[in-house]
Amino acid sequence: MRLPSVLSLLVAFAATAALPAQKPAGKPAVANPQDEVQANDIAGFRGWLQQYALGSIRLCKEGVPDEAALTELDQRMQKIAQWNTLGAAKMLFEAACVDPKPTTGATSTAVVDHMRELMPWRVHKMAQKHLRGMTGEGILPWLLAMLNTPSARNAKATFDPKAAGAVLRILGGHPSVEAQLELIRACHTMPVELRVQAVTAMANDPTLELVPTLVEMLRDSEPNVRIAAATAIGQALRPHVDESAGKKPDGATVAVRDTANKQLEDLLVRDQVWQVRSAAATALAIQLCKPVIPALIRGLDAELSRKKDPWAMDVRLHKLLEGLTGQSVVRGSIDPWKAFWQKDGPGFTVRPAGKDTGKKQSPGSEKYGKFFDLEIESDRVLFVLDFSGSMAEEVTLKTHTTIAGAGNKTTKAALVVAEMKKLVMSLPDGALINFVVFSDGVRTWRQDGGRPALVKLDDSSRDDLLGTFLDSLRPAGPTNLYDALDTALGFGGRGLHDKYYGAGFDTLYVISDGAPSAGAITDKDEIRRRVRETNSLRRIAIHCITFGEKNDTDFLGGMATENGGRHIHVE
């Protein structure tokens, strides 16, 4: 796998691509039927890909993924991958990076519709899956060579980050040792954006053997790398140390666990970036083992001592400890946790998975009152409100989850406005909030440079919300949920892309009554995947409040669970 041999292979391939195998001079050429079949398969796929790139092939029908077309495409790719040659791999790699072009002069709406119907993310993912299983001669060296050019290492103008990102995602699930070693190298030597992608790729399927390497990355100067490494460590350790599943690690595993957790605790106590501390806390908690509890208690102690940090990390840590221990403790002081661990720590055991703790709500846990039966625990909150046409529907409430109470008849939109007004009155002066409202389009209450602003609550902003903005909202149009979430997450974690790590929101509330029906992406699984991937670095708690048919809104419950939030379905 030395570079000279890779270059020689590429030159040889370029000279002979698409040509049948040649017999030695002087002997009559004998056609190889297998070569002809392979050439026809590759030519057929090349024709499909060219048409797809021009936008002539759709993978959606009436806004719904065309499963028959997707199955046929998967079979096409599988047929190419079975040839297991470098030429076949190159064709699949084109599919893994294809960027379909909309019609020249198309409006922005037409471009959005175009991307939704072509679903390039599904094509990319499918091609990457098939490439990952190809083991033919020269394929892996060719992939690795794309990450080892001077332009890639130095992020020069000739460098294609999309292609490099595709290579990293392919290597992330690759079974070979060479692929894993290359990912480790990329984590240290690539430009920052690709280093983060490399660590994230490792986190998709981390192994216990990778933990020492990931621990080294916790010292990286780039916060995103520390976040991704911490996440991967927790995921790698859990299958081996989870006491709720009855795991009893051997001495070597315990040594790896304790070394990693010491470094995670150090991040939790000392790191200046709250997203890094959040990742470290989660990485400890998901291991579900007794040794992480004192580390989390020390982290909470450090968090309560922070005087200038505005984030609600203390609440997150408190909840993690309650979930792990089954205790109900008054918030705001470290003393009850220290007393609990001093008394019960020696004999404490993690409860088996699925066993009900009987834990009740923490005393004094309502920081700013309730909103749709959800506790508001932060003073940096962004609300994403669905005001599509279906929100005008009347409902008769069955449960006491809102201000209206069971048995009352109202519209979904009126109920949301009433709950928002109650919340605005309960939040303290100085709280930072904003609203992203969506139907077919997306708009925000207050903007700053084209993005949602951090608006401080005071008499003036309250008057605007209560007297003008909220009452002006009118339900109309389809449901463009993806663009609303993209707007919210793009601002909520903006500190991860620039130097202002203290600027943004740490909590997001999404309120919607139906499945997405407009915008660049309407596929619910893809929306969840993108939010999960983006928020693995943002560390924003995402809570979801839904109305209507649960078949349409259940995916938002999964989104909340995946992103540290709660889901309330209003009936």
N, C-alpha and C positions, 0 to 999 in steps of 0.2 A: 504493500500500500504506500510505497514511496511516490512522491509527486512526479518524478520523471516518468515512471511507468504509467501513471494516470494520463499524463499529457500524450505519451505515445499511443495509448489506447484511444484517446479522443481523436488524434490525427488519423489513426487507422480507421476508426469508425466513420469519420467525416468522408474519407475517400471511398468507403465501400457501402455506405448506408443505402438501403433500399435496393441493393444489387444482390443477385443470387450468388451463392458460393461458387468460386472458380476452381476448376480442376487444373492440375499441372499442365504446362504447355505441351502440346504434342498429342494429348489424349482428347478424344471427343467429349464435349460437355454433356453430362447426363443430368437432366432436370431432377431436382429433389422435390417431390410433391409437398413435403412438409414446409420447405422454404416458400413455395408458392402460396400455401394456405396462410403462413405467417404474414407474408407481404400483403395478401388480400385483407387480412384482419386489421393490420396496421393502417393500410390505406383507407379502409372503411371507417375506422375510428378517426383518422385524420380528417376525413370529409365531414363526419359528425361534428367534430370540434370546431372546424372552420365555420360551419353553419351556426353553431351555438354562439361563437364569439361575435358573429354578425347580428345576433338577436333573432334568428329565424326559428329557433327551437324553444318552446315553452315547457316548463316543468310544473306549471300550475294550471288548474282549470277552475274558473270562476272563483278565484281567491283561495282555493284549497289545493294543497300539494297533490299532483297527479302521481299516485303511487304506482300505477302501471308503467308510466314513463320512467320513474325513478328506478323501478326494478329492472327494466330493460337496460337502462344506463349502467346499473351495477353489473349486469351480466356482460355487457360490452367490455367494461373495464376488467372484469375477471378473465375474460377470454384473452385480452392483451397481456395481463399479468402472468398468465399461465405459460407464455412463451419464455418468460424469465431471461430476456436478453437486454442488453444495454439500450438497443434501439427502442424496444417496447417500453422500457423504463422512462426514456426521454419523452416519449409520447404521453405517458401518464403524468409526467411532471408538468407538461404543458397544461394539462387539465387541472392539476393541483394549483396552478397560478393564474388560470385564465381570467381575464377581466372583460366581460362582454361590454361592447360599446353601444350606447343608445343611438337612435337615429339623429343625424346631424340637425342641429337647430331645435331639438326637442325641448319642451318646457320642463321646468323642474318637476312638475307633477307627473309628466310622462316618463321622466327618468326614474322616479320612485316606483311607478307602476311596472316599468320595464324590469327593474332589479327584483321586484317581488315575484314576477312571473318566471324569471330565469333562475332564481335561487342559487347564485354562484357559490355560496357557502356550503351547500349540500354537495355540489360537484367537487369542490376543493377537498372536503372531508372524505368523500368516497375515494377519490384518487389517492389521497395520502394513505388511506387504509390499505389499498392494494399495493402501493409501493413498499409499504412497511414489510410486506410478506415476500418480496422478491429478493432472491439470494444469488442470482446469476452472476457470472464472472464480470467484474468491472463496475457493477452497479453501485455498491457501497463506496468504493474509492471515488467514483464520479460525484456522488452526493457530498462526500466529505471535502472534495477539492473545491466545491463552490463556497465553502466557508473559510478556505485557506488562501484566498487571493489577497494581494495587498490592498485592493480597493475595499474588500469586505472588512479587513482588520482595521482600516483607517476611515471607513465610512465616506469614501470619496464620491464625487458626483456620478461616476460610472457604475457605482454599486447599486444593486437592486435589492432593497430590504425585504420586499415581498417574497422574492425567491428564497432569500436566506431564511426568512421566517418559516416558509413552507418546509425547507430542509430540516429546521430545528423541530418542527412538529412531527415530521416523519421519524426522526431519530428518537423522539421522546418515547415512542412505543416499540422501538426496534429491539429485537432480541439479542443482537450481537454485542459483545464486549467492546468492539471498536466504536460502535455508535455511542455507547455510554461514556467512553473515554473522551470522545469528541465533544459531547455535551458538557462534560466537566471542563474541558479546555475552553469552550465557548463562554462558559460562565465567568471565566477569568479574563479573557482576552478580547472579546468582541466589543463593539461600541455599546453604550449603556442600554439602549433600547433592545438590542439583540441579546445582551447578557440577561436581561429580565426575561425575555422570551425563552432563553435556554433553561433558566432555573424553573420557569413555569412548566416547560416541557418535561423536565425531570419530575416535577411534582405530580404529573398526571399518573405516574406509575412508579412511585419511589420504592426503593428496597432498603432493607436494613443495612446492607453493605454500603449504600451511598450516604448514610447518616454522617460519618466523619467528614466527608467532603462538604456536605451541606452545613455542618457546624462551622467550618472555616469561612463559609460565605456569610455567616451572621456578623462577621467583622467588616464586611464590605462597606465602602463609603457611600454607596448608592442605597437610599432607603428602600427602593423597590426590590432590590436584590435581597436585602435582609428580610423583607416581608415574604417574598416568594420562598426563600430558604426556610424560614420558620414554619410556614405552612406545610412544606414538603416533609420537614422533620416530624411534625405531629402525625401526618398521614402514614409515614413510613414506620413509626414506632407503634402506633395503636394496635395493629394486628398481632403484635408480639407481647404487649404488656397490658392489654385491656382486662382488668380484674373483674369487670362486670360480665365478661364472657368466660371467666374461669381460667384465664391465662396465667401460667406460672413460669416466667422467663428463667432461663438458665443464667449462670454467672456471667458469661460473655455478653449476653443481651442486656443484663442489668448494668454492666459496666458502660455499654454504649448509651443506654437510656440515661444513666445518671450524669455522664459527661455532657450529653446534649442538653439535658434539662438545667444543668448549672448555667450553661450559656444562655438558654432561653430566659431563665430567671434574671440574669444580668441585664438582658435587653428590657425585660418587663420593668425593672426597677430604675434603670438609668437612661434608656434611650429618650432623646428629645422629641422624636416624631411619634405622635399618638397612634398613627396607623401601624407602626412597627410594634409598639407595645400591645396593641390589640391583637396582632398576629401572633405574638409570643404567648399571650394569655390563652388564646384559642388553641394553639399548638400544645400547650400543657394540659388544658382541660379535656381535650378530646382523647387523651390517652387513657382516661378513666381508671387511674390507679392511685393508690394512697400517697406515694411520694410526691405527687405534684401539688397536694393541698397546701403544705406549708409554703411552697414557692408562690402560690396564688395569694396566700394571706400576706406575705411580705410585699407582693406587688400592690395589693390593695392599700397596705399601710403607706407605701411610697406615694400612691396616687392621691390619697387623702391629704398628704402633706404638701401637694403642689398648690401653690397660691395663685399662679398666673395662668395655668392651663385651663382653658374653658371647656374642654371636652368632657363628655359624660363617661369617661373610662371607669370611674369608681363604681358607677351603677352596673356596668358590664361585668366587672370583676365580682361584684357582690352576687350577681345572678349566676355566674359560673360556679361560684362556691356553693350557693344554695342548691343548684342542680346536681353538683357532685356529691354533696354531703347529706342532702335531704333536710337541712336545717332551715328554720325561718328566723331570721335575725333582723333586728332594727338597723336600718341603714344609717350611714353618716359617721360611724365610729368603728375603729379597728378593735377596740377592747372586747366586744362580745365574741369575735372570731378567735382572738388570742386565748380567751378564757375557755372557749369550746375545745380548741385543739389541745390546750394544756390538760384538760380534764379527760376528754374522750379520745384524743389522738392515739395513745398507746394501743387501745383495743379496737380502733376504728377499722371497719372493713367496707369496701365498696359494695353496694347492693347489687344483686344479680340483675341482668338486663330484663326489662319488662315488669319488674316489681314496683308497685305503686308505693310512693313514699308517704302519701297522705299529707304532704306539705301544703300548708295554707299560704295565702298571700302574706308577704312580709309586712310586719307592722310599720306604719309610717312610710309605705313605699310610694304613695302617690305624690310625686314631686310637684306637679302643676295641675292636678285634677285629671279627670278621665275624658276620653274622646273615643266614641264608639266602643266603649268598654275596654279601651287600651290605655295603659298608663303613659303619660307624657313625661319622659325622664331626662330630656335634654332641653337646652335653651338655644340650640342651633338646628332648626328643623325646616325641611323643605317638604311641601305638600304637592302631590301630583293628583289633580282632580279630573275625573272623567265627566265632561258635559256634552257627550254625544246625544243624539236624539232619543235614545232609549231611556235616558235619565229623566225624561218627562213622564214616564209611566207612573201610575198610581200604585201604591202598595199599602196593605194592611199589615202592620207589624205583629209578629207572633211572639217575640221575645223582648226582654228589657235590656237591649244592648245599646239603646240610644236615648237621647233626651226626650223623645216623644213617648216612649213606653209602649207596652204591648196593647193591641187592640186599636191603636190610633191609625187613621187613614191619612196618607199624605203622598207626595211624589218623592221619588228618590232624590231629585235635585234639591227640593225644598228641605229635605232632611239633612243633606250634606251642608247646605248653607247654615241651617240652625246649629248643627254640631260645630261648624267652623267658628261661628260667632261666639258660642260658649267657650271654645278653646281660646280664642283671641282675648277674651276677658280674663281667662285664668292665668295666662302666661305673664311673667313679670316684666316690668320695664327693663329694657336693655336686651331682652331675648332677641335672637336673630332668626327671622323667618322669611319665607317667600312662597309663592304659589305658581306652579306650572299647570295650566289648564289646557285640556286637549279635547278635540273632537276629530274632524278630518285634518285640522292643522294644530299647531302648538303655539301658545303665547304665555308670557309670564306677567305677573303683576308689576314688578319693578325690574328694570334691566340696568346692567352696568357693562358698557362695551360689548353689547350683543349677547350677554349672558345674564342669568338670574343674579340679582344683586343680593348682598347681605343687608337686609333691612332691619334696623333696630326698632323694636316696639316702643312707642311713646304715645302721647296724646294725639299727635298729628297723624301718625301712621294708623293708629287704631280707628280714628275717625274716618280715614279713607277706606279702610277695610269694612268697617261696620256700616258706614253710611253710603258708600258708593260701589266699591269693587265687588263684594260678594253678592249684593242685590242685583248687580248688572249682568250676572252670568245667566245665560239662556241655553238650554239643551238644544243641539241641532247637529246633524251630520253623522258620519260613521266614526269608528273608534280607532284612532291612530296612537295606540299605546306605545309602540316601540320608539317612535320619535320623541315622545314625551319622556320616556325613561332615559333615552340617549342624552337628551338635553339636561335632565336632572343629574345623572351620574357624571356627565362631562363637567359640570360645574362643582358638584358636591365634593369631588376629589381632585380639584385642579392642582392642589399643592403637590401631587405626585408627578407633575410634569413641569413645574417651575419651582422657583425658590420659596414661594409663599406657602409653606406647609401649614401655617395657621389660618389660612383663608378657605372657608368652605363650610359645609354642613356635615354633621355626623349621623343624622337620623333622617329617614325618608318615609313618608306615609303615602301609599298608593291607594286611591279609592276609585273603583271601577265596577261596572255592572255586566260586562260581557266580554266575549272573545274579541281580540283585535281583528279589525276588518279593513283597515287602511294603513298607509305608510309603507316604508321600504320593506319591512318584514312583518308578516302576519302569522308565520309558523310559530306556534306557542313553544314548542321544544327549543327552537332556535333562539327565541327571545330569552328564555330562561338560561340557555347556555351562555349567551353573550353577556347577560347581566351578571351571571355567576363568575365568568372569566374576568370581566372588568372590575367587579367589586372585590375580587380576591386581593386586589391591591388597594382599592379605595377604603375598604373596611367600614362602609356605611351600613348601619342597621336599617333593614328595609321591612317595614310593616305593611300588610295588605288588608284592606277592608273591601269586601265584595257584596254585591246584591245579585238578585236574579237567579238564573239557572246555574246550579253548581257545576254542571258539565262544562259550562263556558268559563267558569272562574276558578275551578280547582287548581289550575296550573299556577295561579297567583299564590295559593297556599303553599305550594312547593317552593316557589320563589322566596317567600318569606322565611321558610325553614332554612333554606340554603344560605340565607344572608343575615342570619342572626336576629330575625324578627318574629312577630306573631301574626296570625291570620284570624280575622273575625269575619264570619259570614252573617250578614244581617238578613233575618227572615221576618 
